[in-house]
Amino acid sequence: MALFKDKFVVVEIDAQTWLIEEHYIGTPCYCYLLEGEDSALLIDSGIGGDDLSKVTSTLTTKPITVAATHGHFDHVGGNAYFKDTWVHPDDFQVMALQQNPAYIIALLKYQSKWFIKPFVAPFVKAALKPKPLPEPKPLKDGQVFDLGDRHVEVIVTPGHSTGSLCFLDKERKILYTGDMVCTMGILLNLCGSTDVKTYRDSMEKLLERKEEFTTLYAGHHQRPIEPVYIERYLACANSILDNSGIKEEMGHGSWVVNYQDIRIEIPKNPRMCELPKPGQLPYIGE
Ligand SMILES: [Zn+2]
């Protein structure tokens, strides 16, 4: 484990795979560096408050491609320090929105009624002075990153955002799940989130391939986690769809439905998830 100005913590998963924790907001963001014989893949790049390429260059000398599990600010902000970056096109608009300080200010004004300041303050600093990001290339379902002796497949799984996806490291049998499967809970109440049925279908899609992975690494919270979490989220989503799950009030315009040790947040008003028309800001909440 190594510390870089206290903002990055590197954890070795194996001799050619590293977790880089970015400690900028209350919940650390996880980036994963996978090195192959010819090249390396960086899955997610964090908020980007400090130069992540200074960390990755201490771990590999191979050329690095950066691919995002989705387009949220805490997964693509560090793209600013790399050239070859990939995001699913369904998240291009959300990514651009988060570069707009007017939207960030409106969102924070609304959400600061519920969230504690230590979570918000460093984010505000980074979000109000966004670094320009390189134009991303479009990820697509089934695409495979060939790193030489190592192959990583894109499995598109909309839900948390429309362009959310997972990466399957075929040789290591590891599934990188971003914000689609993690401990604590999944948010389906953000601008660009899908409905619950779409999220449920994504969990079914992952379960159809469960023989191909033994371990999950998520974008936040505990790591690694067991594949059984996919089944828990599927059950939770189904309990929302058949109305057997109990919706609890949680402020900021949302309900939460708990299932065992996980939870899904859903909007009271589906408008919260709609992408705005060009030139307009999204509906944030009353
Ligand atoms: Zn996210």
Residues whose N, C-alpha, C, O or C-beta is under 5 A from the ligand:
A	BS01	ZN	H72 D179
